[in-house]
């Protein structure tokens, strides 16, 4: 059942069966004559579609008069945007994230970089097809409009501004209402789980960007935070401090592993880091190893940017060591 979490703002919790995230939050901001705004959708799979359609009809939402603000390109947020808007409403998405949608070799490129970092050499499509982002991504045309941050939207009683917060993805966007202190935080700030910061590319440093985005968010006056997953909270301040120190600790853990064991691949570093998973790293399902590897690379790159770690390539394999 949709819950009114603030005047004219409704939270719909959509289940993600078989996924460790458990569910995703989609929100409806009810407008006047100028239409409504939906914040995030869910994965493009029947279990999500059925729940969302039922919730939207219970709320009497006319999707022909509703635009969709998508906090970032991941399938659990963007997946149903083309289906729900049916090419009528506009889908808003950060410009760096939108660039990935049309890039046909995106998955192959990520996979190749994973292999350079020690991921097992399989038939790439075997791994890619298992990835929820590939399986449940958006299908069909959508009326996409890209955002750079700072855009303003009036929806009913509210005056929103978009806030670019790179880190979880490069084009991650939040929606902020200064007067009422309302923040749709997407996956930039989550309370019950830790946002995944991961990297499968050269020349990028998402963790440094994430840390800056967290510090910038700390400056906003927020009374109600509506996250992309799980429970909404009031002031995000204490959680922001926790997230900053969590990543500093993780970076330190990666640093200690390299100090104690010498040069190794990011996959080897990942296998020695601590994870909230049962069993040994070798027993993790392939997809969990993939996510762990992405996180390890992001923390190693952060150490590299900070002058603590160097990387060397030999025979197509990258090995990290302390400087
Ligand atoms: Zn998410």
Boltz pocket constraint, residues with backbone or C-beta under 6 A from the ligand:
constraints:
  - pocket:
      binder: B
      contacts: [[A, 24], [A, 74], [A, 76], [A, 77], [A, 187], [A, 228], [A, 229]]
      max_distance: 6.0
